[in-house]
Amino acid sequence: MIQRGTRVSLARHARLRDDPRSGKPVLLAPERALELNATGARIAVLCGGEPTVGEIVDRLIAETDGNLPAAQIETEVLSFLRALEDRGLLIARGP
Amino acid sequence: MTDEAPRPYTLIAELTYRCPLGCAYCSNPLELSAGADAELATAEWERVFTEAAGLGVLQVNLTGGEPLVRRDLEALVAAARKRELYVNLITSGIPADADRLARLAAAGLDSLQLSVQDVDPSGATWIAGRADDDAKKATAAAVRALGLPLTLNVVLHRGNIGRVPELVDLAEALGANRLELANTQYLGWALANREALLPAAAAIETARAQAAAARERLRGRMEILFVRPDYYTDRPRACMDGWARRYILVTPDGVALPCHQARAITTLTWENVRDRSLAAIWSDGPGFRAFRGEDWMPAPCRTCDERATDFGGCRCQAFALAGDAAATDPACALAPRHDLVRDARAAAETAPAGQAPVRLRRLRQPS
């Protein structure tokens, strides 16, 4: 189960690109094209540095200048990462 | 219909009908007329990729037949990747060639889907004309060594549906990221061989439960997909996510279609990418427009609550079974001709065990 201490990165076969039609980021994988919202895209980019979940949460809290409750951000990050993991798009290591 | 055409997401590029296997459930048409000399050339495929990307396509499945028989496959992978398409190669893995796979990876291949006919060599020979365990294992090992994602695709039928646990074991041993256990859908070659292939209800239920247990056990390590035959679902499947809605298929000789089987619907007219742009065919080709949206739907589909979920099912199946491409898909329990599917299911319940004779898929030899 993914939690704050888990270290995450995108699966090697997941490719993030901009959709030329919508201008929105889209995550491509075999038989899949997931359109991401702004937060999802930011998390996907941050995953490139193989952070822990806690580091992603802290970074997003800093980037939103405290406009969103920290608990809400953490919930969003966890549910997004778990959704990626369920689709085989995430590599999770550690606790 | 004047609505703007929807955006396609995936191009299925059937590069060739040539294939070392003769699978009795092959999705290629029964009339395999396009030999090597009729196939689109490299530059023609490059133009198709450009036009597909322009329409909004994000993924391309390079398939066949066996796409490895195309000597220009490396160039085609590179051309698709250059247009930022996500490039999937769908292959039997025959012949196994690690150097070639390395060249394909270097050209930009994103993922590879390897077909496995059976874990039992006699079963593979019965259904495909030959067994190639070693080639499959070597291909899988080479793919994993290159760090490419590997999907194993197994088409299930009466001959192998009892071996789901062994198939899962094989997928684990080969290091697959994803295992597709997809029951045969009974069109084309599979329909011609239905009597020998359609499993009984209990066998499908057992296999589904085994796949579900394996999915739980392997969560996070391997994704497992199980697809039932639509003969047993009582509602039609969302064939191709709707007619001419998300997918474009181009045949080896350049005919643009909404799915693998549509060319068999003899009441529709199809166009060739050699004659017209893919964009023009997609938006106003008569075959593409025929069943796009909901205007074509008969009762009970037109008022059905599920019409936005299943898009009215499979038009090819309606044509093949009920003789009318606009009829309600006979897979639906509400269809006037559901009796056709019910009878086939009843026959499967009493079919004798063992390997019944099948007609293997063969490319028609030039005369």
Boltz contact constraints between the chains, C-beta under 6 A:
constraints:
  - contact:
      token1: [A, 12]
      token2: [B, 147]
      max_distance: 6.0
  - contact:
      token1: [A, 13]
      token2: [B, 111]
      max_distance: 6.0
  - contact:
      token1: [A, 13]
      token2: [B, 149]
      max_distance: 6.0
  - contact:
      token1: [A, 21]
      token2: [B, 56]
      max_distance: 6.0
  - contact:
      token1: [A, 28]
      token2: [B, 86]
      max_distance: 6.0
  - contact:
      token1: [A, 30]
      token2: [B, 88]
      max_distance: 6.0
  - contact:
      token1: [A, 30]
      token2: [B, 111]
      max_distance: 6.0
  - contact:
      token1: [A, 30]
      token2: [B, 151]
      max_distance: 6.0
  - contact:
      token1: [A, 33]
      token2: [B, 9]
      max_distance: 6.0
  - contact:
      token1: [A, 33]
      token2: [B, 58]
      max_distance: 6.0
  - contact:
      token1: [A, 85]
      token2: [B, 220]
      max_distance: 6.0
  - contact:
      token1: [A, 88]
      token2: [B, 177]
      max_distance: 6.0
  - contact:
      token1: [A, 88]
      token2: [B, 223]
      max_distance: 6.0
